[in-house]
Amino acid sequence: MATRADVLRELGLAPRWRLRARNEVVHAADGVDVDVDNDVDPRRTRIASLAFDALVDDIAQCRACGLCATRKRTVPGVGAADAAWMFVGEAPGADEDAQGEPFVGAAGQLLDNMLAALGLARGNDVFIANVLKCRPPNNRTPEPLEVDACRPYLDRQIALIAPALIVALGKSAACTLLDVDASVASLRHRIHRYRGTLLIVTYHPAYLLRTPLDKAKVWEDLLFARRTLREMASAQVVS
């Protein structure tokens, strides 16, 4: 008499078991052992082991998506390697593509002014980057495959810098990091987290150039971010 397992197997409903390879330990360049599953994308695993300078070099040589054919220069990011504040935008524009540094045009000048109002400066306890490290042609919206290709670089930057706070500039950066589809208005003035790191959302400086009346909202968001950091620091001292 056929058993229940025999019947299920005959109907194609029996569980299928696959031998899973043991996890490997990769010794990262920064001295940290990373437990890596063999099923994980090997490119992502390799990037997750890179030290800071090697990461910049890897970005410069990247051919993981079609943007490598149209870029002039890669734009890995700029700032302090141990920055407490990390600002993340969508993608480089024409000026950034030409100079290899993020936020160097009019939007960048506005961002620098906002940082100065907080007592911060580019490269001084601040790191500035984009989700994409190459400019999309005509500044079009990044495509999902492009975001996926660049995401390991951003994740490694965040891991290496270990900022106390991430400020997502604009809807694209915010939705990518938070894995949501929502407006900036609905996400701002709230505390979010990205892999354990505090994250706030505000408008992109380029948007403010078109809608200057909303500059006051961004200033509110930045004050909220600074207050959140101070409260967090105070709580750690008390504990």
C-alpha positions as CSV (number, residue, x, y, z in Angstrom):
1,M,0.0,0.0,0.0
2,A,1.3,3.4,-1.0
3,T,2.2,5.7,1.8
4,R,1.1,9.3,2.1
5,A,4.6,10.4,1.1
6,D,4.4,8.2,-2.0
7,V,1.1,9.7,-3.0
8,L,2.4,13.3,-2.6
9,R,5.5,12.5,-4.5
10,E,3.5,11.0,-7.4
11,L,1.4,14.2,-7.5
12,G,4.4,16.4,-7.5
13,L,3.5,17.8,-4.1
14,A,6.3,16.4,-2.0
15,P,8.9,18.8,-0.5
16,R,12.0,19.3,-2.5
17,W,15.2,19.3,-0.6
18,R,18.4,20.9,-1.8
19,L,21.8,20.5,-0.2
20,R,22.9,23.9,1.0
21,A,26.6,24.7,0.9
22,R,28.1,25.8,4.2
23,N,28.6,29.5,4.8
24,E,32.0,30.8,4.2
25,V,33.9,33.5,6.2
26,V,35.4,36.3,4.1
27,H,38.1,38.3,5.7
28,A,37.2,41.9,4.8
29,A,39.9,44.5,4.0
30,D,39.0,46.5,7.1
31,G,39.8,43.5,9.3
32,V,36.2,42.4,10.0
33,D,35.2,38.8,9.2
34,V,32.0,38.7,7.2
35,D,29.8,35.6,7.3
36,V,28.8,35.0,3.7
37,D,26.2,32.6,2.4
38,N,27.2,31.0,-0.9
39,D,23.8,31.8,-2.4
40,V,24.5,35.6,-2.1
41,D,25.5,37.5,-5.2
42,P,29.3,37.2,-5.4
43,R,29.7,40.8,-6.6
44,R,27.7,42.1,-3.6
45,T,29.8,39.9,-1.3
46,R,33.1,41.2,-2.8
47,I,32.0,44.9,-2.5
48,A,31.0,44.3,1.1
49,S,34.6,43.4,1.9
50,L,36.3,46.5,0.3
51,A,38.1,49.1,2.3
52,F,37.4,52.8,1.5
53,D,40.1,53.4,-1.1
54,A,39.4,50.1,-2.8
55,L,35.7,50.9,-2.9
56,V,36.4,54.2,-4.7
57,D,38.6,52.4,-7.3
58,D,36.0,49.7,-7.8
59,I,33.3,52.3,-8.5
60,A,35.6,53.9,-11.1
61,Q,35.9,50.6,-12.9
62,C,32.3,49.5,-12.6
63,R,30.5,48.1,-15.7
64,A,27.5,46.6,-13.9
65,C,24.9,48.7,-15.8
66,G,24.6,50.7,-19.0
67,L,25.5,54.0,-17.4
68,C,29.2,53.2,-17.8
69,A,28.8,53.8,-21.5
70,T,27.5,57.4,-21.1
71,R,29.3,58.7,-18.0
72,K,32.3,61.0,-18.1
73,R,33.4,60.3,-14.5
74,T,32.1,58.2,-11.7
75,V,30.9,60.2,-8.6
76,P,31.6,58.0,-5.5
77,G,31.0,60.7,-2.9
78,V,33.0,63.2,-0.8
79,G,33.5,63.9,2.8
80,A,34.9,62.6,6.1
81,A,35.3,58.9,6.3
82,D,34.0,58.9,9.9
83,A,31.2,61.5,9.4
84,A,28.3,61.7,11.8
85,W,26.0,63.1,9.1
86,M,25.6,61.4,5.7
87,F,23.5,63.1,3.0
88,V,22.2,60.8,0.2
89,G,20.7,62.2,-3.0
90,E,19.4,60.5,-6.2
91,A,22.1,60.6,-8.8
92,P,24.8,62.9,-10.3
93,G,23.9,65.7,-12.7
94,A,25.9,67.2,-15.5
95,D,28.2,69.3,-13.3
96,E,28.9,66.3,-11.0
97,D,29.5,64.0,-14.0
98,A,32.1,66.5,-15.3
99,Q,33.9,67.0,-11.9
100,G,33.4,63.6,-10.2
101,E,32.1,65.2,-7.0
102,P,28.4,65.2,-5.8
103,F,26.4,68.4,-5.4
104,V,28.7,70.9,-7.1
105,G,26.2,72.9,-9.1
106,A,23.6,75.3,-7.9
107,A,21.9,72.6,-5.9
108,G,25.3,71.8,-4.3
109,Q,25.8,75.5,-3.3
110,L,22.4,75.5,-1.7
111,L,23.3,72.3,0.2
112,D,26.6,73.9,1.4
113,N,24.7,76.9,2.6
114,M,22.3,74.7,4.6
115,L,25.2,72.9,6.1
116,A,26.9,76.1,7.1
117,A,23.7,77.2,8.8
118,L,24.0,74.1,10.9
119,G,27.7,74.8,11.7
120,L,28.7,72.0,9.4
121,A,30.9,71.9,6.2
122,R,31.5,69.6,3.3
123,G,34.2,67.2,4.4
124,N,34.0,68.2,8.1
125,D,31.9,65.6,9.9
126,V,29.7,65.3,6.8
127,F,29.7,62.8,3.9
128,I,27.7,63.5,0.7
129,A,26.8,60.7,-1.8
130,N,24.2,59.6,-4.2
131,V,22.3,56.3,-4.7
132,L,23.8,56.2,-8.2
133,K,27.4,56.8,-8.8
134,C,27.0,57.6,-12.5
135,R,24.8,60.2,-14.2
136,P,21.7,58.9,-16.0
137,P,21.5,60.5,-19.5
138,N,19.6,63.8,-19.5
139,N,19.2,63.5,-15.7
140,R,16.4,61.0,-16.2
141,T,15.0,59.0,-13.2
142,P,17.2,56.1,-12.3
143,E,16.0,52.7,-13.5
144,P,15.5,49.8,-11.0
145,L,18.3,47.8,-12.5
146,E,20.7,50.8,-12.2
147,V,19.7,51.3,-8.6
148,D,20.2,47.6,-7.9
149,A,23.7,47.7,-9.5
150,C,24.8,50.7,-7.4
151,R,23.1,49.7,-4.1
152,P,26.0,47.5,-2.9
153,Y,28.3,50.6,-3.1
154,L,26.0,52.8,-1.1
155,D,25.5,50.0,1.5
156,R,29.3,49.6,1.8
157,Q,29.8,53.3,2.2
158,I,27.2,53.4,5.0
159,A,28.8,50.4,6.7
160,L,32.3,52.0,6.5
161,I,31.3,55.5,7.6
162,A,28.9,54.3,10.2
163,P,27.1,57.7,10.4
164,A,25.0,58.7,13.3
165,L,22.3,60.0,10.9
166,I,21.4,59.7,7.2
167,V,19.5,62.5,5.5
168,A,17.7,61.3,2.4
169,L,17.5,64.2,0.0
170,G,14.4,63.8,-2.2
171,K,11.8,61.2,-3.0
172,S,14.0,58.8,-5.0
173,A,16.7,58.5,-2.4
174,A,14.1,58.2,0.4
175,C,12.1,55.5,-1.3
176,T,15.2,53.6,-2.3
177,L,16.5,53.5,1.3
178,L,13.2,52.9,3.0
179,D,11.8,50.5,0.3
180,V,8.5,52.4,0.1
181,D,6.6,54.4,-2.5
182,A,5.6,57.6,-0.8
183,S,5.8,61.3,-1.0
184,V,8.5,63.4,0.7
185,A,5.7,65.2,2.5
186,S,4.4,62.0,4.1
187,L,7.9,60.9,5.2
188,R,9.5,64.1,6.5
189,H,9.6,65.1,10.2
190,R,9.6,61.5,11.2
191,I,12.4,59.3,12.5
192,H,13.1,56.3,10.2
193,R,15.9,53.8,10.3
194,Y,18.1,52.2,7.6
195,R,19.8,49.0,8.9
196,G,19.7,50.5,12.4
197,T,20.9,54.0,11.4
198,L,18.7,56.9,12.1
199,L,17.3,58.4,8.9
200,I,15.2,61.5,8.1
201,V,13.8,62.6,4.8
202,T,13.7,66.1,3.4
203,Y,13.4,67.8,0.0
204,H,16.2,67.7,-2.5
205,P,18.1,71.0,-3.0
206,A,17.3,70.9,-6.7
207,Y,13.6,70.9,-5.8
208,L,14.2,73.9,-3.6
209,L,15.7,75.8,-6.5
210,R,12.3,75.4,-8.3
211,T,10.2,75.8,-5.2
212,P,12.1,78.2,-2.9
213,L,9.2,78.7,-0.5
214,D,9.8,75.2,0.7
215,K,13.3,76.1,2.0
216,A,11.7,76.7,5.4
217,K,10.5,73.1,5.5
218,V,14.0,71.8,4.9
219,W,15.4,74.0,7.6
220,E,12.7,72.5,10.0
221,D,13.8,69.0,8.9
222,L,17.5,69.8,9.5
223,L,16.8,71.3,12.9
224,F,14.7,68.2,13.7
225,A,17.6,66.0,12.7
226,R,20.1,68.0,14.8
227,R,17.7,67.8,17.8
228,T,17.3,64.1,17.4
229,L,21.1,63.6,17.4
230,R,21.5,65.7,20.5
231,E,18.7,63.8,22.3
232,M,20.3,60.5,21.3
233,A,23.7,61.6,22.6
234,S,22.2,62.8,25.8
235,A,20.4,59.5,26.3
236,Q,23.7,57.6,25.8
237,V,25.4,59.8,28.4
238,V,22.7,59.2,30.9
239,S,22.7,55.5,30.4
